[in-house]
Amino acid sequence: MAVSFYSQNTLFIDNISQFHDVFDVHWKGDEYEVFVNPLNLEDLKGICEIFVKHSSNSLEVHENTNDFFWNGPLDDHFIDLFGEEKGSQIMDEAIAYLDSLFE
């Protein structure tokens, strides 16, 4: 079960779309829809590392991914996979990891 985010930043999308094994990018008229299928914390860390390579700071990740790590669909994805407690824990750890990469 894949989850997606939207972005209008063409340069960011061009950079991350090189990772075909992670991101499935589709043009939707005035923005891109990017699908990912993370299955565990390690997958999320890999996504974080790619985002950090192509962003100046955490705020830019928020802007480029339409708050992907901080809104419902990704949380729901991990809650569906692991249940409320474990899914939320994985997301908390991923967000902390993302933030640590900018320190």
N, C-alpha and C positions, 0 to 999 in steps of 0.2 A: 504494500500500500504506500504509494508515494504521496508526498506533501509538496506544496508549491509556494513560491513567493513571486511577487511582481516587482519589476524594476524598469525604470525609464532611462537608466544610465548605460548608454551604449558601450562606452569604454570598459566599464566594469563587466558588463555581460560578455564583451569580446574576450576579455582576459580570463574569466572563469569558464567560458564555454570550451576552452582548450582541454578541460578535464571532462572528457566525454563519459568516462566511467562513473563520474559523480553527478554531473548536471545534465539534464535533458531540457534544452532551451527551445522555446516556441515564441514566435512573434505573434502578438495579438492585436495588431492594428496600430496602437499608440503606446504600447509597452510590451515588455517581454514577460512571459510566464516561465518560471524555472522550476522544474520538478527534481526532487531528490528523494532518496529512499534510505535514510539512515536507520540502521537496525540496532545500534548500540552506542555507547559513549565514545568508543574509538572512532566510529564513523563520524560522529558529530565533531570530534576534535580535528579530524581531517578536513572537514568543511570549514571549521574555524581557521585553520592554518591557511587555507586557500583564500578565504575572505581577508585575512590580515595582510597577505601578500599584495592585495590589490585595494587596500583602504589605508587611509592615513591615521584613522582613530576609530574608536568605538561608535561615535556619532555617525561617521560616514558609513559604517556597516549598517547601522539602523536605517539610514537614508537609502542606501543602495539595495537593501533587501526588504524594504517596507516592514521593518521590525520583525523579521522572520523568527529570530530567536526569542522575541519578547511578546509574541501574541499567540493566540489559541491553537492554530492548526498543528504546529510542531509539538506543543504540549499534549494535545489530544492524541497525536500519533504515538507518542511514547506511553501515554496512559493506556491506550488500546493494546500496546504490545506487552506492557509490564504491570499494569495496574496503577492506581492513583499514587501510592507512596513511592514505589520504585521509579515510575515514570517521571514524577516531579523531581525526585532526587537526581536522576540523570540530567534533566534540563538545568537544574541549579548548578550542577558540576560543569556542564558545558558552557554556561554563561560565565561562570567564574574563570574557566579556562580561557575563554575568548578575551575577557577583560585582562587577564594576566599577560596575554601575548602583547598587549599594548603598553605594558609597564616598563 
